Amino acid sequence: MTVVGPFSTFKKYITVTLFPFFFHTQIQSKILCLQKEKGGILRLIQRKLDIMTVEVKVEAEAVPVAEEVLKEAKEAVEEVKDEKDNNCESKAVQKSASYREESNFPSDLKENEKKALNELKAKLEEAILGNALFKKEEKKEGSKKPVYDDEAKQEKEKDQAEEECVKEEECDKESEENVDVEEDKEISIWGVPLLPSKGDEGTNVVLLKFLRARDFKVNDAFQMLEKTLQWRKEFKIDSILDEEFGPELNSAAYMSGVDREGHPLCYNIFGVLDNEEIYRKTLGDEEKREQFLRWRVQLMEKGIQKLKFKPGCVNSLVQINDLKNSPGASKKEVRAAVNKAIALLQDNYPEFVAKNIFINVPFWYFAFHSLLSPFLTQRTKSKLVFARPSKVTETLLKYVPIQEIPIQYGGLKRENDIEFSDSDGETSEVVIKTGSTEVIEIPAPEAGSTLIWDLNVLGWEVNCAEEFVPNDENSYTMIIQKEKKMGSDEAPVRKTFKNSESGKIVLTIKNCSGKKKKMFYRYKIKKSSC
């Protein structure tokens, strides 16, 4: 993707400050309507600078980065302040709308989109059948040396031998071409055949990704597809899933769970690279950086395996990027790896990100985003979500069920959980009003059963008690947890209790705060095998 003007600054800012080697949103090379007055943009920048000077006090490490990026942003705007777009008028920036994926059903496409899709299919069919999709390696003829008298005889014999082989080589060449044509006919990408005449419904889905990435410009989309196929061949993508990489990288990014619409979730943990030992093992030299790049591409391919390239099915991912303790901009090796990854992932995986959620975002970033937001398209902005550290769980819950959110982010999902699985159903949700008490009862009708429950209250600041109440009135109530005030930073609670007689578990939650609270819980009963 060609990015010019302020977009190059935005890309550099994102690269240096946020390290988004998983940032796949297509930042299109269109600049929104610039103010006609030459001083208009500079006044806007100056106002943002003034606001940041007064309101934003960044940490010691972030200050030089912030000043440098602001300076570059101002210079970039000065470079384009004289550019004019006669076809558009100055507009106020609208608030980002929630992004909704476009339909892949042909009947839902606009007329111009249908036309572009048909043109691309025709162009691709012709290229495949004409054996012109891949660059063919041409044999270079060596330059002829001067022939002297004492070499004339040898050259003549050599020429005769070569002439005898001409017919043989032509036959071999013709045979190779036939094989190439057959191979091209079977070409596929992400398991989807590309030859349109095969009639696979996934072909349209894949081609629409390339068209949307290039604003339905057929030639541009075709060139992008050609380059992607060539890159996959050279990068040996077909074998990358079988490669093994060091365990150090497993904590840097991983696939886990799905969002409310079924999109696979990819978590990218930037703070891992701040660890010197991991940093040295993964990015210490050029060879390790190349391995890092292949590992990240492998993770993307693993995520794509979870998708279905059919109209109406999920065919994109959700990226959740944790910026907590992100490495500083001084680590050049990280920047080098990031630059390569950005280029590869943006150019070869178009429209594969339904949403990019950034969590634990430094508060000073919002000022930057406000400054750079006018240069992003509405479609791009609608894919971006940002959450401060105090709003991580609340933000994730808008898109991801509580049982799919990892416990470190306030959810109920635990690594290698042997107690709860996807088949155990959804989690119950209850709103506790200010000053009210909520009671949850977990039945234990059989003695010897094991009861397991998860409990989480967003922001906590409630009193919580747990007890076992037997059915027999002559038995005593057993206190599991005395009433305890839960602080705002409490982690989700998991408890296990084995009953010796029938009864019930009673959880009592009192909301003594001045705000209503949202509570999530689930439980499971394991009956005795005896």
Phi, psi and omega in degrees: 000131179273122181238125184233169174060224183296339179294324179296323177293317179300316181297318181293320179298313180298318182296312186286318190267319186255346180052057185271069177287003175245011184275096188259004182297142183276099177280098187285150185274062175232128178263125178296160189311118178275148179296140185289326181289136185299324184273356186298311183293320181296325178293323177297314179299317183297320179298318179296321178297318180296316180299316182292326180297322184276316192262337188253119175240101185274165179291164187303320182288328185280337185301307180298326178295316181298315181296320181295316182293320178297321179297316180293323179296319180295318180295321180296321179293323178297327181292330184251009186295337181268355179289141181233144175237103185287349184266358181223159181247157180295133182229155173283145181288126180276158177289146182295131175271158178294131183284133175236131182294142179289151179288145176255008175283127180306326182291340181269353182284150174288164183300317180293330179286320176298317180297315180297319179297315179295322178294319180293320178297318179295319181294319180291319179300315181297319182293320181291312181292333178270006178057040184239017184280324180253153175288128180268137179283122181263137178282125181272130179278133180288152180291139182283138179270155178299141181257120180263167185302320183286351179252355186300317182297315180296321180295321180296317178295322180295319179296320179296319179295322180293322179297323180293335183269352184302308182299321180296319180292322179296321178296316179298318181298317180297321179295318179296320180297319178297320178296317180300318180298317180295320179295319179297325180296332182265006184296140180216166177218128184056034177081006181251122178296139184265343180291110185304325183293348176290338175077018179287131183292341178286340181299316178299320182298315180293314182295326178294330176298315180291324179293316180293327178292340181239030175054036177061030171271111191300311182298318179295319179295320180295317178297321178297317178296316179302312181295322179296315179296320179294318179296317181297326179290315182288325182278353179058054182294328183300335182253000187290334180291339181269354182282149179246138180236166182299151181292345181300330185278345184299331181272352181280330178197144181200156176266134180201113173078185179223160177274188185293340180257004177094005178288130174300144182257131176244117180264129180242114187255096186290331183296340180301324182286354177278346176285121186300320182293313179294320179302316181291322183286332185258331185227018186294330179216178185298319180298319180292325178292325176293321176295322177300317181295316179294323178297319182291323176293321178299318179297321178296317179295323177295320178295320181294331178297339180275354184267163176235119182271070177222147178303133180088351180259165180285123179224033175208166184251167170243126179261128175245113188251113180269112184266007180297130179057036177299145180299151178288166184287354183284344182279097185295328181297323178295316180300319180297315180293321180296315181301317179293317182295318179301313182298315183292313185288325179288322186277336188242358178226067184288140174055040178257002179242114179283327180202144176245110182253121178255122181244162184055041181283131177302140188297333181288346180293328184298329176293320177296316181297322177297324180289319187267347184305322181300342182267003178256148177288158179299322180296318179294314181297328182290345178270349186262135177226135181233138181225130174290163181306324182284349184244015186299304183297315180301319180290315181298326182296339178292335186239338187233134176298149184302326181285350178257355180270127179303150185299328180291346177251018175090009179263192183249002183277122179247146181292133180053045182289122180262353183266315182242145178223177181299333183284352182279000175089182184279165178270143178280146182233134181223138175260124180257116181288161179302130178077003182258169181236136179244133180242129178245131179244129178247111185290142176226073188291338183244137177290149179084005179278155175250123181253131181235135178217147174248142179218135177212135175239123182297122180078353181042239185056045177227164174263135185229134177225148181224134180208158176253124181249112181287156178288329179287120182294339180276352179271165183261145173289136180254125180275121178270316178216120176297159179302127185223139177277125182265125180288168184292340183259016181292144176276160175305145186258136170234129179231153177229137181215135177250121184269144179264351177210165181291151181169217180202151172270133179241119176254126181243121181240120180252125179266100181262003182275177180267009181231151174289148185239148178252123184245141177235139178208157174207155179214165182213141180243122176256114181284151180295139180280346181276000000 
